[in-house]
């Protein structure tokens, strides 16, 4: 409560929070504005699929209504990942920009935005064609070719507006704008989750019999099982959130020392430092990669007519109903975790920077020995992080196999959503804490 009081006593921070909330309200209003020329509501039944359900959650339900913000900022996420991968000496000019400091960073950001708008236009047209085919032509009010171009332009403009909102939140609000828009979309599903829990466990069970006699209709045994299931779901949600908070904050500190440091430097407060390795250096990107790759064949199969090929694809790639699909999902998450962690935390660059700064890891020679040692430490930490990501991502599927629990689809215990929400919440809380500390230091100086 004391931290919350300090936050709202800080005029600058209060203004930033209110500005962010204003952007959230505009974003939510736009999520209910459908693209002109479509029949709203024909897509609700299709959101039960894995990939589309994930995309609908990220957009805060805007995809199911085919609104102007239906794609959210997913094209920007895809473009960012592509540009990051291309910087790894795939395209030399991008590698040069990555080494140019702030100037190169601005060039890469501009290129990422251009690529995201191109991807958004292509994705919007493909979505319109695919969805219209899946609902038997009921999506479009006018079946003419130019309507697809029109939809592509409108939805691309919606993504461009969201990118502008994200920049404004980063500059004038709190947190990273892109992450905050994602978390706003996910958190907007909370009322639906509460409603589904109420309908599933309360209105028709023991509590319904006691407090809502007109609704409750279960037998006493089933009602008791319902109460037990409700308690189990609530406890699992709390334990999962606590586990994710602990593991998202966990770091492995690798000590480093500085050669030829004068005694005056020690007296001035400079001490030997350390390199922090986060347990989950890759963040939520591996889960998004794995979900997208394994769900893409399922989405394509949804566009196909019933037949042996469609049945075969569903049998292999549907990780919610197939053990092989779940195993493939787990392997992809683990592989992407190792790959992306070594992209984000390059042992070669760490060894090179330590050598330039005249610092070293105690007991390890500079150069190749340092690089190999850092790679070994990063590999061990990443292994634990990969196991953690696999457990959290596969938890909703595993819980769905427990008989009698019957968790509603909107209630995500584990999965990508909770990783995003907790990660962004921790970073935002850290930024707010730093802002409060800055005010205290400025007040002390004055």
C-alpha positions in Angstrom: 0.0 0.0 0.0 2.9 2.3 0.8 4.4 1.8 -2.7 0.9 2.4 -4.3 0.6 5.6 -2.3 4.0 6.8 -3.4 3.1 6.0 -7.0 0.0 8.2 -7.1 1.7 10.9 -5.1 4.3 11.2 -7.9 2.7 13.7 -10.4 4.7 12.6 -13.4 4.1 8.9 -12.8 0.4 9.5 -12.1 0.1 11.3 -15.4 1.9 8.4 -17.2 -0.5 5.9 -15.7 -3.6 7.8 -16.7 -2.2 8.3 -20.2 -1.7 4.5 -20.5 -5.2 3.8 -19.3 -6.6 6.3 -21.8 -4.8 4.4 -24.6 -6.2 1.1 -23.3 -9.7 2.5 -23.4 -9.3 3.7 -27.0 -7.8 0.3 -27.9 -10.8 -1.5 -26.4 -13.3 0.7 -28.2 -11.6 0.0 -31.5 -11.7 -3.7 -30.8 -15.5 -3.6 -31.1 -15.5 -1.7 -34.5 -15.9 -4.3 -37.2 -14.3 -4.0 -40.6 -17.0 -2.5 -43.0 -18.5 -5.0 -45.4 -18.4 -8.1 -43.3 -21.0 -10.1 -41.4 -20.0 -9.8 -37.8 -20.4 -12.8 -35.5 -19.8 -15.6 -38.0 -16.3 -16.3 -36.7 -17.1 -17.1 -33.0 -17.4 -20.8 -33.5 -14.0 -21.0 -35.2 -12.1 -19.5 -32.3 -12.0 -22.9 -30.5 -9.0 -24.0 -32.6 -5.5 -23.7 -31.0 -3.9 -21.1 -33.3 -7.0 -18.9 -33.8 -7.8 -19.1 -30.1 -4.3 -17.9 -29.3 -4.5 -15.0 -31.8 -7.9 -14.1 -30.5 -6.6 -14.0 -26.9 -3.7 -11.7 -28.0 -6.1 -9.3 -29.7 -8.5 -9.2 -26.7 -11.3 -10.9 -28.7 -11.0 -8.5 -31.6 -10.3 -11.3 -34.1 -13.6 -13.1 -33.3 -15.4 -9.9 -34.3 -13.1 -9.2 -37.3 -12.6 -5.7 -36.0 -10.2 -3.1 -37.4 -7.7 -4.2 -34.6 -8.2 -7.9 -35.3 -4.5 -8.6 -36.0 -3.4 -6.6 -32.9 0.4 -6.1 -33.2 1.2 -9.7 -34.1 2.6 -8.6 -37.5 5.1 -6.4 -35.6 6.1 -9.3 -33.3 6.7 -11.5 -36.4 8.7 -8.7 -38.1 10.8 -8.1 -35.0 11.7 -11.8 -34.8 12.6 -12.0 -38.5 14.8 -8.9 -38.3 16.6 -10.2 -35.2 17.3 -13.5 -37.0 18.5 -11.7 -40.1 21.0 -9.7 -38.0 22.9 -12.9 -37.3 25.3 -12.4 -40.3 22.5 -13.5 -42.7 22.2 -10.0 -44.3 25.5 -8.1 -43.8 24.0 -4.6 -43.8 21.6 -5.6 -40.9 24.6 -6.9 -39.0 26.4 -3.6 -39.6 23.4 -1.6 -38.4 23.2 -3.7 -35.2 26.8 -2.6 -34.4 26.2 1.1 -35.1 24.7 1.9 -31.7 21.7 4.2 -31.5 21.8 5.2 -35.2 21.7 1.6 -36.3 18.9 0.8 -33.8 16.7 3.6 -35.3 17.3 2.1 -38.8 16.4 -1.4 -37.6 13.3 -0.1 -35.9 12.2 1.7 -39.0 12.8 -1.4 -41.2 10.9 -3.5 -38.6 7.8 -1.2 -38.9 7.9 -1.2 -42.7 8.1 -5.0 -42.7 5.3 -5.3 -40.1 3.0 -3.2 -42.3 3.8 -5.4 -45.4 3.1 -8.6 -43.3 -0.1 -7.1 -41.9 -1.4 -6.4 -45.4 -0.6 -9.9 -46.6 -2.0 -11.5 -43.4 -5.2 -9.5 -43.6 -6.0 -10.6 -47.1 -5.1 -14.2 -46.4 -7.3 -14.1 -43.3 -10.2 -12.7 -45.2 -10.0 -15.3 -48.0 -9.5 -18.2 -45.5 -12.2 -17.2 -43.1 -14.7 -16.5 -45.9 -13.9 -20.0 -47.3 -14.3 -21.7 -43.9 -17.7 -20.2 -43.3 -19.0 -20.9 -46.8 -18.8 -17.3 -48.1 -20.9 -15.9 -45.2 -18.2 -13.6 -44.0 -18.4 -11.0 -46.8 -21.5 -9.1 -47.6 -20.3 -8.5 -51.2 -18.5 -11.3 -53.0 -16.2 -9.2 -55.3 -12.4 -9.4 -55.6 -11.6 -5.8 -54.6 -13.3 -6.2 -51.2 -10.2 -8.2 -50.1 -7.9 -5.3 -51.0 -10.2 -3.0 -49.1 -10.1 -5.3 -46.0 -6.3 -5.5 -46.3 -6.0 -1.7 -46.3 -8.4 -1.2 -43.4 -6.8 -3.8 -41.1 -3.3 -2.7 -42.0 -4.3 0.8 -41.0 -5.6 -0.6 -37.7 -2.2 -2.3 -37.0 -0.4 1.0 -37.9 -2.6 2.8 -35.4 -1.7 0.3 -32.7 2.0 0.7 -33.4 1.5 4.4 -33.0 -0.3 3.8 -29.7 2.6 1.5 -28.6 5.2 4.2 -29.3 3.1 6.8 -27.4 2.9 4.5 -24.3 6.6 3.9 -24.4 7.3 7.6 -24.6 4.6 9.1 -22.4 3.2 6.1 -20.5 4.5 3.3 -18.3 6.1 0.1 -19.6 7.0 -1.0 -23.1 4.2 0.0 -25.4 4.1 -3.2 -27.4 4.0 -5.4 -24.4 1.4 -3.3 -22.7 -1.0 -3.5 -25.6 -0.6 -7.3 -25.6 -1.3 -7.5 -21.9 -4.3 -5.2 -22.3 -5.7 -7.7 -24.9 -5.1 -10.7 -22.7 -6.5 -9.0 -19.5 -9.6 -7.9 -21.3 -10.6 -11.6 -21.3 -10.7 -11.7 -17.5 -14.5 -11.0 -17.3 -15.2 -13.9 -19.7 -13.0 -16.1 -17.5 -14.9 -15.2 -14.3 -18.2 -15.7 -16.0 -17.2 -19.1 -17.3 -16.0 -20.2 -13.9 -19.3 -19.0 -12.4 -21.3 -20.9 -15.0 -19.2 -24.1 -14.7 -18.6 -24.4 -11.0 -21.1 -22.1 -9.1 -24.4 -21.6 -10.8 -25.1 -25.3 -11.4 -23.5 -26.8 -8.4 -23.5 -26.7 -4.6 -23.3 -22.9 -4.4 -26.1 -22.6 -6.9 -28.3 -24.9 -4.8 -27.7 -22.8 -1.7 -27.8 -19.3 -3.0 -29.4 -19.6 -6.5 -32.1 -22.4 -6.1 -33.7 -21.6 -9.4 -30.3 -22.4 -11.1 -28.8 -25.2 -9.2 -29.9 -28.6 -10.4 -27.1 -31.0 -9.6 -27.1 -34.0 -7.3 -25.4 -33.7 -3.9 -22.5 -35.9 -5.0 -21.9 -34.0 -8.2 -22.2 -30.7 -6.4 -19.5 -31.7 -3.9 -17.2 -32.7 -6.8 -17.9 -29.3 -8.4 -16.8 -27.5 -5.2 -13.7 -29.6 -5.0 -12.9 -28.9 -8.7 -13.5 -25.1 -8.1 -11.1 -25.1 -5.1 -8.5 -27.1 -7.1 -8.7 -24.7 -10.1 -8.3 -21.6 -7.8 -5.3 -23.2 -5.9 -3.7 -24.2 -9.2 -4.1 -20.7 -10.6 -2.5 -19.1 -7.5 0.4 -21.7 -7.4 1.1 -21.2 -11.2 1.2 -17.4 -10.9 3.6 -17.7 -7.8 5.8 -20.2 -9.7 6.0 -18.0 -12.8 6.8 -14.9 -10.7 9.6 -16.6 -8.9 11.2 -18.3 -12.0 10.8 -15.2 -14.2 12.8 -13.2 -11.7 15.4 -15.9 -11.1 19.0 -15.1 -12.3 22.4 -16.8 -12.2 25.1 -14.3 -11.3 28.5 -14.9 -12.9 31.1 -12.8 -11.0 33.7 -10.7 -12.9 36.7 -8.8 -11.8 38.5 -5.8 -13.3 42.3 -5.9 -13.9 44.5 -3.0 -12.9 41.7 -1.3 -10.8 43.2 1.4 -8.7 42.4 1.7 -5.0 40.8 5.1 -5.6 38.1 3.3 -7.7 37.4 1.0 -4.8 37.2 3.9 -2.4 34.7 5.7 -4.7 32.2 2.8 -4.4 33.1 0.8 -7.5 33.3 -2.9 -6.8 33.7 -6.1 -8.7 30.6 -6.8 -10.6 28.8 -9.8 -12.1 27.0 -10.8 -15.3 23.3 -11.8 -14.7 21.9 -14.7 -16.6 18.2 -14.9 -16.4 16.7 -18.3 -16.0 14.4 -17.6 -18.9 16.5 -15.4 -21.3 14.3 -16.2 -24.2 11.1 -14.9 -22.6 7.9 -16.1 -24.2 9.2 -16.1 -27.8 9.9 -19.9 -27.9 6.3 -20.7 -26.9 4.9 -18.2 -29.5 7.2 -19.8 -32.2 6.3 -23.4 -31.2 2.5 -22.5 -31.1 2.6 -20.8 -34.4 4.6 -23.6 -36.2 2.5 -26.5 -34.9 -0.8 -24.6 -35.3 -0.2 -23.5 -38.9 -0.9 -27.0 -40.4 -4.0 -27.2 -38.3 -5.2 -23.8 -39.6 -4.5 -24.9 -43.2 -6.4 -28.1 -42.5 -9.3 -26.0 -41.4 -9.5 -24.5 -44.9 -9.6 -28.0 -46.5 -12.6 -30.2 -47.1 -13.2 -33.3 -44.9 -10.9 -36.1 -46.0 -8.0 -38.4 -45.0 -5.4 -35.6 -45.3 -7.3 -33.4 -42.9 -7.8 -36.2 -40.4 -4.1 -37.1 -40.6 -3.0 -33.5 -40.0 -5.3 -33.2 -37.0 -4.1 -36.5 -35.6 -0.4 -35.5 -35.8 -0.3 -31.8 -35.0 -3.2 -31.3 -32.6 -1.3 -31.3 -29.3 -4.4 -31.0 -27.2 -5.7 -34.4 -28.4 -2.6 -36.2 -29.6 0.4 -37.4 -27.6 2.6 -37.1 -30.6 1.5 -33.5 -31.2 2.2 -32.7 -27.5 5.7 -34.3 -27.8 6.4 -32.3 -30.9 5.2 -29.1 -29.2 7.5 -29.7 -26.2 10.5 -30.5 -28.4 9.9 -27.3 -30.4 9.7 -25.2 -27.3 12.9 -26.6 -25.9 14.8 -26.2 -29.2 13.6 -22.6 -29.7 14.5 -21.8 -26.0 18.1 -22.8 -26.5 18.3 -21.2 -29.9 16.8 -17.8 -28.9 18.7 -17.7 -25.6 22.1 -18.0 -27.4 20.9 -15.3 -29.8 19.9 -12.9 -27.0 22.9 -13.7 -24.8 25.9 -14.2 -27.2 28.8 -15.8 -25.3 31.2 -14.6 -28.1 30.1 -11.0 -27.6 30.3 -11.3 -23.8 33.9 -12.7 -24.0 34.9 -9.9 -26.4 33.4 -7.1 -24.3 35.0 -8.4 -21.1 38.4 -8.5 -22.9 37.9 -4.9 -24.2 37.0 -3.6 -20.7 40.0 -5.3 -19.1 37.8 -7.6 -17.0 37.7 -11.3 -16.5 35.9 -14.2 -14.8 38.0 -15.4 -11.8 39.9 -18.5 -12.7 39.1 -18.3 -16.4 41.4 -17.0 -19.1 40.2 -14.3 -21.4 39.3 -15.1 -25.0 38.2 -18.6 -26.1 38.2 -20.0 -22.5 35.8 -17.3 -21.4 33.5 -17.9 -24.3 33.4 -21.6 -23.7 32.8 -21.1 -20.0 30.0 -18.6 -20.6 28.5 -21.0 -23.1 28.6 -23.9 -20.6 27.0 -21.7 -17.8 24.3 -20.4 -20.3 23.5 -23.9 -21.5 22.9 -25.1 -17.9 20.7 -22.2 -17.0 18.8 -22.4 -20.3 18.2 -26.1 -19.7 16.4 -25.3 -16.5 14.6 -22.4 -18.3 13.5 -24.8 -21.1 12.1 -27.3 -18.6 10.2 -24.5 -16.9 8.8 -23.2 -20.2 7.7 -26.7 -21.3 5.9 -27.3 -18.0 4.1 -24.0 -18.0 3.2 -24.2 -21.7 2.0 -27.8 -21.5 0.1 -27.4 -18.2 -3.3 -26.5 -19.8 -3.1 -29.6 -21.9 -2.1 -31.8 -19.0 -4.9 -30.4 -16.8 -7.4 -31.0 -19.6 -6.7 -34.8 -19.3 -7.7 -34.9 -15.6 -11.2 -36.3 -15.4 -13.8 -34.3 -13.5 -11.9 -31.0 -13.6 -13.5 -29.7 -16.8 -11.7 -26.4 -16.9 -13.4 -23.9 -19.3 -11.4 -23.0 -22.4 -11.2 -19.3 -21.3 -9.5 -20.3 -18.0 -5.8 -20.5 -18.8 -3.8 -22.1 -16.0 -0.3 -21.8 -17.4 0.2 -21.3 -21.1 1.4 -18.4 -23.1 -1.0 -15.8 -21.6 0.3 -16.1 -18.1 3.9 -15.9 -19.2 3.2 -12.7 -21.0 1.1 -11.1 -18.2 3.5 -12.0 -15.4 6.6 -11.0 -17.4 5.2 -7.6 -18.5 3.8 -7.0 -15.0 7.2 -7.5 -13.4 9.0 -5.3 -15.9 6.3 -2.5 -15.5 6.5 -2.7 -11.7 10.3 -2.5 -11.9 10.0 0.6 -14.1 7.5 2.3 -11.7 9.8 1.5 -8.8 12.7 3.1 -10.6 10.6 6.2 -11.3 9.7 6.5 -7.6 13.4 6.2 -6.7 14.4 8.9 -9.1 11.9 11.3 -7.4 13.4 10.4 -4.0 16.9 11.1 -5.2 15.9 14.4 -6.9 14.1 15.5 -3.7 17.2 14.7 -1.6 19.5 16.7 -3.9 17.2 19.7 -3.9 
